[in-house]
Amino acid sequence: MNASATLQPAVVGPSVEDRHWLSSDHCATPVLELLHALDWTVVDTPEANVHATSPDGLVHVGWLPEDPAAWMRDIVWRVQVQPTESGTWVQEFGTDTPAEAVAGFVAALVAHSPH
């Protein structure tokens, strides 16, 4: 049975021009704005790195553009979670990961937080 093309649902999505965020511009703004909006403690270091801690102290986000150890491993974002009921785990993002993707990860991570 063939369905008419007019009966098929239209695929709607962002145009290619709207996908500029798929490439990193090496800007931390989307993540930092999210962390500030969530009332995290955000500290800038003299080396231009940024460290943020969740209000409950269980999640740490590091923006590490000037950390030689991070650059040697090709990372610029480090998210560390210290659950109270299990061991610490870490997710790192490379230098080409868009900040919007990191912000989405952090937003999903804290979406169901009781705090």
N, C-alpha and C positions, 0 to 999 in steps of 0.2 A: 504494500500500500504506500503510495507516494503522497506526501502532504504538500500542499501548495506552499510556495515560498512566502505568500502573504499570511499564512497561518503560523509560521514559525516565529518564536519570540525574538525580538530584536536584541542583539548584544550591545549593551551600553557600557561604556567605560571611558576613562579619561583618554584624551587624545595624546599622541606622542609628545606634543609640546608641553603637556601638563606633567610629564614624568621627569622633569629636570632634577628632582630630588633623588633619582636613582643613582646619580653620580655624586660623590662627595665633593663638597667645596671646602672641606677641612675647617668648618666652622662649628663651634660647639653650641651656638645659640639655642637651637630647639631643645636640647637636653637641659641646658642651664635654666632656661625659662620654665621648663616643666618642674625642675627641682625646686626652684624658688617658689613656684605656685603651690607646691606640696609642702611648703614650710620646712624644707630640709636645711640643715646647717651646711653652708657652702663657704669654703675657705680657699682663697687664692694663695699660691706660694710665690715667693720672690722669683722663682724660675719660670713662672707663667703656667704652671700646672694648676688644676683645680681639683679639690677633693670635697665630696658631699656625703653627708651621713643622714639617714632617715631619722625621723623623730624618735623612733623606738630603738635606734642604734644597731639594728640588725642588718641593714643594707648600706653598703658604701659604693659610691660611684667615683671613679677617677678619670679625669680628662688629662692625658699625659703627653702633650705635644712636645715637651722639652725634657722628657725622662729618657736618658740614654739606654737604660735597661729595657724599657718598653720598645723603643725604636729598634733595638737589636733584634727583638722578637716580632717586629712589624705590627705592633699594636699601638693604639692611641686611647682606647677606652677599656676600662677594667671595672666590672661590676662584681662585687663580692657580697655573698649572702651568708649570714651566720644564723641559721635557724636554731631555735632553742631546743628542739627535739632531735636534731641530727647534726651531722658534720657540715663544716663550711664548704661551699662550692663557689666557683668563679666562672664568669663568662667574660671573654675578652673579644674585642672587635678591632679589626685591622684598620690601617690608615686610610683605606679607600671605602670604608663603610660609611654611608651617609648618616649624619647626626639624626635625621628624621627616623631612621631605622632603629638607632639606639634609643631614641626617645620612645618609640613605640614599644620596644622591649621593656624598658623601665616602667612605662605606663601599665603594660600588661602584668608585670611582676607585682606591682603594688595595687592593682585594681581591686583585689579582694581582701586587702589588708584591713584588719579591724581597727587600725589607728588612723 
